[in-house]
Amino acid sequence: MKHLLIAATVLFAAPAQAYQILPTLYARTFCEMRQLGLSKADANKAAVQAGVIDGDDAPLVMVGGRLVRTDALIAVRYIDQMCPEMDL
């Protein structure tokens, strides 16, 4: 469930037009910002600015009865790997 919530956060903070999340860049920025003491929301904003580009939307998959972007799920997995000690 934690993965879905973060993925949803990514969706809400991203631009309205078609976009792609660069999972490793997003995750690295998110983790660095959290380690510097930024709130989850502020770290997410910084990560979206760094790790989201214009482009075709990523495919959607059904997870827990909800449609979620595959690039958001990959970004969340990278966050778990890069900074598992962070409270996501």
N, C-alpha and C positions, 0 to 999 in steps of 0.2 A: 504494500500500500504506500510506503514511503516513496517508492519510485514513481508511482502515479501522481502523487501530490507535487513532487518536484517537476515532473514532466509537464504537469498542468501549469505550474508557475512559469515555466519557460514559455508556454503558449501565450499566456496572458501578457507577458512582458515584451514579446516579440512584435515586430512591425506588422501592420495590417495586410500589406501586399504579400505576394508569394515570397518565401524565404527558405533558406536552409541553415541549419545549425551545424557549425563545425565542432563536432563533439569534444575533441581533445583540447582545442583552444578555449571553448566555453568552460570545460571542467577545470582546466588549469587556472583560468582567470577567477572562476568562482572560488576555488580552494585558496588561492593567494589572497583574495579579498577577505575571506572569512578568517584566515590566519592573521590578517592585519587588524581584525576586530570589527569589520563591517557587519551590519545586520544581514540576515538572509536576503531581505528585499534589496538592499543596496548592493550586495555582492551579485545578486542575480542581474540587476540593471547593468552593472559593469561587465558581467560575463556576456550578456546579450549584445552590448555595444561592441565587444571584442570578437565574439564568436558567431554572429549571425550575419549572413550575406544575402543579397537578392538572388533569387533563383527559383527553380521549380520546387514546389512543396514536396516534402518527403512523404513516402507512403505511410498510410495509417494501418495500425493493427489493433485488434480487440484485446484488451487486457482488463480483466475483472469487470467485464461488461461495458467498458468505455473505450472509445476510439482514441488512440494515442499515437503521436508521431514517432516513427522509428528513430529518427535522429535525436529526439529528446530522450528516448529510452537509452540509447547508446551513451549520450552525454551523462545521464544519471549513473550509468554503470561505471564510467570513467571517474566520476566524482567519488564513488564508493571506493575505487582502487587508489586514487591519488590522495585522498584525505579522509580515510575511514573514521578518524577520531572526531571529525566535525559533526556537530548536531545539524543534520539536514532537515 
